[in-house]
Amino acid sequence: MLDQVFAQIVGAAAAAVRIQFVSGTHAIASALYGVLRPGDEMLAVAGTPYDTLEEVIGLRGEGQGSLREFGVQYRQLELTPAGEIDWQQLAQAVRPETRLVLIQRSCGYSWRSSLSIQEIEKIVLLVKQQNPHTVCFVDNCYGEFIEDREPTAVGADLIAGSLIKNPGGTIVTTGGYVAGRADLVESATCRLTAPGIGSAGGATFDQNRLLFQGLFLAPQMVGEAMKGNHLTAYVFHQLGYAVNPLPLAPRKDVIQAVKLGSPEKVVAFCRAIQQYSPIGSYLTPVPAAMPGYESELVMAGGTFIDGSTSEFSADGPLREPYIVFCQGGTHWTHVAIALEAAIEAVGAATR
């Protein structure tokens, strides 16, 4: 029943909502391995994918069974100098062997605008005009319920995401989802479980009540996060920092980026957010390596659900141009209190 409810909400033919997905990256990887076969090509159309997908694709690392090691070719379209989709290149980029187009909805750790539903619809239209058999797959992480439609409602064949982000409503403890065409969803779940079992397998461990309740709460939690994002953008823009999106720009996901310009300020910002978090406020974030990431990261994650980005958190890779990424926030008043400490920690931008 949960699969049917989720599919109806996102405008898809089928869905698989499973606590066995350990992260959004796991759900995305299952979808990619489910669809792609040796000799196929995957085309990323929004520049470099999120860090944790680099080893899945084979851009980093060896001997772990990346897509490249299984004979899947990879190509990506770079963004324009303004950080936007190169529509002219996209209109002629799809080849006969292009089995799947990867559309990353969120900006990830890049300084670009996240994609709107209207932009995703335009991408799908351009791809299908060139090759109607190419699968349009959307990494939907951080974008659910920002708008009144999801990518599957505007032509995307398959989407995937995490339940400790938007659709879990801040109370789901783990899991992820895939949704879209029924055959593609089944292919993805065959990678999660096994061929022949697919979506028929997967224990619930008595978590269904949380999954249903989290889905019910999700739009409200996303709304609060959007308020917090507007506030974060406004105050740091006033302090002279570059922010993305701008304060009054329409929201396309639950991420607000602030370009702080130095590793010291990124660390200080995250420590201030941790200090005013409901969990682990006594802890001091320090930069460290994390599985799946190339750069060291510093993370403020004092959340009730470990790793939840629907709750207020902040993190950033320690690499130029030294950007901190704020996500989520269940109460905009909590965001405001934490921001007061962050402002004191980093001060105004130096000009």
C-alpha positions, 0 to 999 in steps of 0.5 A: 500500500505504501508503494501505491500511495507514494507512486500516486503522490509523485505521479508515477506508475509504480514506486518502491519505498524501502528501509533497505536502501541505506542512503539516497546514493544507494537508491540511485546506484540501484537504479543505475545498475538496474537500467544500464548494461555493458556497452550502454552510455550514461550521459550526465546533463547538469555537469559533474554529479554529486561527490558520492556518485563519482565512485559509482560511475568510476570517476574515482576509485578502482576495483569496487565494481563501478559502472565503468568496470562493467563496461558502461560508458560515461559522458557529461555536459558541462554547464555554461559559464553562468552555471546553467544547463547548456541547452544548445549542446543538450539539443544534440547530445543524445546518441543511439547508445545513450541508454540513460540521461542523469538529471541531478535536480539539486546543486549538490556541492557545486555553485549552480542553481538547482533545477526547477520542475519546468527545467526538468520537463524541458530536459526530458522533452529535448532528450526524447526528441533525439531518442525516445528510448533513452531513460530520463533518470532524476536524482531527486534528492533534496527536491521533493515537495518543493513544487506541486509536481515531481519529475515523474509527473512531467515525463521523467522515467525514473526518480530516486531519493532518500527518506532521511531527506524530504519525504521522510518528514524528519521522523523516518530513521533510514531508507530510500525510494525509486519511482517511475515506470513499473519495469524500471522500478522493478529493475532497480529493486532487482539490484536491491534484492535479487533478480527474481525477487525484486520488489516482492522482497524486503522486511519492514521491521514494523516501520510502516507507521513511521514511513506513512507518518513521515510522508504525511509530515513531509510537506510541512517540514519542507515548508519550514526548511524553505523559510529557514533558507530564505532567512539564511540567504537574506542575512548572509547576503546582507553581510556581503557574502555570495549566496545561492539561491539569492534571498528572494529567488524561488526555492528549487530544493532545501539547500542554501549555499553561502560562499564563505571564502576560507576553510576557517570560516566554513569550520567556524560556521559549522561549529556554531550550528552544532552548538545550537543543535538539539542533539550533540550540542557539546560536540565540536565538528572537525574536518575529516574524510568520509566514505564516498567523498574526495575532499575532507568534509566538516559537518554540523549534524546535531539531528535526532535522526543521524544524517537527516538533512530535513532537520537543520544541518550544515556541511561543506567540503574543504576545497575552494571556493569554500562554500557551506551548504545549509539544509533543512530546518523543522522550525524557522525559529531554531534556524534563526537562533543558530544563525545568530551564533553563525554570524558571530562566528564568521562576521561580515565578509571582507571586501 
